[in-house]
Amino acid sequence: MSFKIESFIARRYLRGAEGRSEGRQFLKLVTYISIGGVAVGVATLILALSIVRGFSQEIRSKVIGFGAHVQVESMQDAPLDDSSELVSLVQSMDEVESVSPVIQEFVLLRKSSTDVEGVSIWGTTEVPSFVSTSIVSGDSSLGPDSLGRPGIVIGMKLSRLMSATIGSTMTAFSVNHDSESSTLSPPRVSQFVVRGIYETSLANFDELYVFVALDRAIQLLDYNPDQITRLDVRVREGVDYTEAANKIDQSLTFPSIARPITDVYRSLFAWVKLQESIIPLVISIIVFVASINIIGTLLMIILEKNSEMGVLASLGATAKTRRSIFVHLGLYVGVTGVLMGEILALMFAIIQLKFNVIPLPAEAYYMKYAPIELSIVDFVMVAVATTILCALSSYIPARYAARIEPLQAIRSR
């Protein structure tokens, strides 16, 4: 079994990084700070990647929960005719799991003379499952109550703005434009009773969308029985919904088009993508700074061990051997820091998942707590990249150690 003298000496220097006399403890402290810098950088980078990954996943699941994977609508910003045929066509595709007809228009919603808000009324056969699971008060029933009043489900933010509670009576006003006479037709009016209040932390959604039964939306908005605003299409698990949207779009005739949800809410997903690209880049600077600290630490150790390098050189240690000692030392500092950092990141991630110790303003980030999505890929990539960076950083002081003259080093003792 071959004996690696470089590795042995490097481990001794790492465990006993002590200077002479008055500087003895200082050098050990600097070594610990260098390891700690790598650990903090690695932990911060992994947590940043996990939070960004979790944030992207959370936003995507919430938006898809509202609008499905693919939306089929008209290019002319008008209702789609022959909805039953359109539903049958889309539902027959292998990639499609379910199709939901939707009628959606802007209306005025009134609770009292002072509580009036503009909202987007969403007529559907049933409330989307994501919204149903986000009900915080009441239920998601849209059917009529004992008095025959149809139900309505509203968001928490809207309920606070209008001081509405379960059982409150809401009046919806719809004004349709008569294209032939270029005048506004008399408003159509319907009354609803609040049956449920949902909260998704998507502030704009919770304030804007209210859900009613599809037939009630048809009456309020004066649609024909076979007209809809759009189709919400959910694809089967494992199917790429962008590719599914393209396939659906090819089967449609003008003016119908199919768009993936990422195109419908393009600005929101662009913002998420910006977070994904910028945050890891910024946090990576911490790891880079930590690797620079390794250069300073190794130079200090070389100065302290200058005479020992001279003794090794006089005993026949080549420049390559002396250089290898400090490359190994830098590598050990990096590996130790990486292991500590990954353990620290894993512990903090588990704490966040269980106790939500990092709160977020829901108005800005669409969620109340920082999400965590752990991935083994992040741990492996960060570990490999940091270790390589630390090894490269140690090469500069290692070259200096290789040029030490034995006689001059021994005389300096």
GULUM-66547 format. One record per residue (C-alpha): x, y, z; residue in three letters. Coordinates in steps of 0.2 Angstrom, whole numbers, plus 5000, padded with zeros to 4 digits. Example, Ala and Ser with C-alpha at 12.3 -4.5 7.8 and 13.67 -1.06 7.14 Angstrom:
% residues 2
506249785039ALA
506849955036SER
% end
This chain:
% residues 413
500050005000MET
500850164994SER
501050305007PHE
500650485002LYS
501750595012ILE
500950755004GLU
499250695011SER
499950655028PHE
500750825030ILE
499250915024ALA
498150835036ARG
499350875050ARG
499451055045TYR
497551055045LEU
497250975062ARG
498751075070GLY
498751235061ALA
499751335074GLU
501051465073GLY
502551505083ARG
502451575101SER
501351735101GLU
500451695084GLY
500051515088ARG
498151535092GLN
497951665078PHE
498451555064LEU
497251415070LYS
495851545071LEU
496151605053VAL
496051425047THR
494451395056TYR
493751555049ILE
494251495031SER
493351335034ILE
491851425041GLY
491851545026GLY
491751395014VAL
490351315025ALA
489351475026VAL
489551505007GLY
488951325003VAL
487551325015ALA
486951495009THR
487051444990LEU
486151284993ILE
484751365003LEU
484651504990ALA
484451374976LEU
483151274986SER
482151424990ILE
482151484972VAL
481651304966ARG
480251304979GLY
479751474975PHE
479551434956SER
478651264960GLN
477451354972GLU
477051494960ILE
476851374945ARG
475651254955SER
474651404961LYS
474451484944VAL
474051314936ILE
472851274950GLY
471851434944PHE
472051424925GLY
472451234922ALA
473951194910HIS
473251254894VAL
471851384889GLN
470851374873VAL
470151544869GLU
469751664854SER
470951764845MET
469651894843GLN
469351924861ASP
467551864859ALA
466551714865PRO
466851544858LEU
465351464849ASP
464951284848ASP
465751244864SER
465051064865SER
465951014849GLU
467551104855LEU
467551014872VAL
467350844863SER
468750884851LEU
469950934865VAL
469450794876GLN
469750664863SER
471650694863MET
472750574872ASP
473750704881GLU
472150784889VAL
471550734906GLU
470050854908SER
469250994900VAL
468251134909SER
467151264900PRO
467351434908VAL
466451594906ILE
467351744912GLN
466951934911GLU
467152094922PHE
465652144932VAL
465252254946LEU
464952174963LEU
463952264976ARG
463652224994LYS
463052394999SER
462952574993SER
464752594999THR
465452424996ASP
465652404977VAL
467052324968GLU
467552284950GLY
467852094949VAL
468151954936SER
466651834937ILE
467151654934TRP
465751544928GLY
466151354930THR
465351194933THR
466351174949GLU
467651274958VAL
469451224953PRO
470151094965SER
471651214970PHE
470351344975VAL
469251214984SER
470751164995THR
471151344999SER
469351375006ILE
469651455024VAL
467751495028SER
466251405021GLY
466251285007ASP
466451284988SER
464651254984SER
463951354969LEU
462151284970GLY
460651384976PRO
460251394995ASP
458651355003SER
457951524997LEU
458451484979GLY
459951614979ARG
461451544969PRO
463051534978GLY
464651634975ILE
466451604981VAL
467551754984ILE
469351784989GLY
469851835007MET
470652005001LYS
468952044992LEU
467951995007SER
468952115018ARG
468752255006LEU
466952235005MET
466652175023SER
465852015016ALA
465551865026THR
464751695024ILE
462951725020GLY
463151905014SER
462051944999THR
463052014984MET
462352094968THR
463252074952ALA
462952204937PHE
463452164920SER
463352294906VAL
463452234888ASN
463852344873HIS
462652334859ASP
463752324843SER
462352364831GLU
461752524839SER
463452574847SER
462552594864THR
462552514881LEU
461152394884SER
460252404901PRO
461352314915PRO
460852134919ARG
460752104937VAL
460951944948SER
461051914966GLN
462151784975PHE
462451734992VAL
464251704998VAL
464551525001ARG
466451515003GLY
467951625005ILE
469651564999TYR
471451625002GLU
472851574991THR
474051714995SER
474051764977LEU
473451944981ALA
472951994964ASN
471951834961PHE
471151834978ASP
470552014975GLU
469951984957LEU
469151824954TYR
467451764961VAL
466651594956PHE
464851564951VAL
463951424943ALA
464151414924LEU
462251434920ASP
462151584931ARG
463551664922ALA
462751634906ILE
461151724912GLN
462051864919LEU
463251894905LEU
461951864891ASP
462851724883TYR
462051594871ASN
461851424879PRO
463251354868ASP
464451494871GLN
465951504882ILE
467451624885THR
468751484885ARG
469151304889LEU
470351264904ASP
471251104899VAL
472250994911ARG
473550874903VAL
473950704910ARG
475450684922GLU
477150684914GLY
476550774898VAL
477350934893ASP
475951054893TYR
476851174881THR
476951034868GLU
475150984872ALA
474651164869ALA
475451164852ASN
474651004847LYS
472951064853ILE
473251224843ASP
473551134827GLN
471951044828SER
470851204831LEU
470151314818THR
470151504817PHE
469851604828PRO
470151474842SER
471951464849ILE
472751364863ALA
474051434874ARG
475051364889PRO
474851444905ILE
476551514905THR
476051614890ASP
474451674898VAL
475351734913TYR
476951774904ARG
477551924915SER
477351824931LEU
478351684925PHE
479651804918ALA
479851874935TRP
480051694943VAL
481351654930LYS
482251814934LEU
482351754952GLN
483051594947GLU
484451664936SER
485051814947ILE
484951744965ILE
486151594963PRO
487351704954LEU
487351834967VAL
487551704981ILE
488951614972SER
490051774976ILE
490051714994ILE
490851554989VAL
492151644978PHE
492551754992VAL
492751605004ALA
493951524991SER
495051694991ILE
495151675010ASN
495951505007ILE
497351594998ILE
497751705012GLY
497651565025THR
498851455015LEU
500051595013LEU
500051625032MET
500351435035ILE
501751435022ILE
502651585031LEU
502451495047GLU
503051325040LYS
504451405030ASN
505851315039SER
504951155038GLU
504851165020MET
506651195019GLY
507051045030VAL
505850935018LEU
506851005003ALA
508450965011SER
507850785014LEU
507450764995GLY
505650834994ALA
505450894976THR
504551064972ALA
503150954965LYS
502950874982THR
502951034992ARG
501751104980ARG
500650954982SER
500650975001ILE
499751145000PHE
498551094986VAL
498050944997HIS
497851065012LEU
496751185002GLY
495751034996LEU
495550975014TYR
494951155019VAL
493651155005GLY
493050975008VAL
492851015027THR
491951175023GLY
490851095010VAL
490350945022LEU
489951075036MET
488951185024GLY
487951045017GLU
487450985034ILE
487051165040LEU
485951185024ALA
485051025027LEU
484751065045MET
484051235041PHE
482951175027ALA
482151045038ILE
481851185051ILE
481051295038GLN
479951155032LEU
479351105049LYS
479251275058PHE
479151415044ASN
480451525052VAL
480651635037ILE
479051735034PRO
478751825017LEU
477551975013PRO
476151885004ALA
475752044994GLU
477452044986ALA
477951854985TYR
476251774984TYR
476551664999MET
476751685017LYS
478351585020TYR
479951545011ALA
479651385001PRO
480951245001ILE
481251124988GLU
482751014991LEU
483650934977SER
485050814977ILE
485750894961VAL
485951054970ASP
486950974984PHE
488050874972VAL
488351024960MET
488751144974VAL
489951024982ALA
490850984966VAL
491051164961ALA
491551224978THR
492851094980THR
493651124962ILE
493651314966LEU
494551284983CYS
495851164974ALA
496151294961LEU
496351434974SER
497651334984SER
498751324968TYR
499351504970ILE
500151484987PRO
500651304983ALA
501751374969ARG
502551494981TYR
502951354993ALA
503751254979ALA
505051394976ARG
505651404993ILE
507551384994GLU
508051255007PRO
509651335014LEU
508851505016GLN
507251435024ALA
508351335037ILE
509351495041ARG
507751585044SER
507251475059ARG
% end
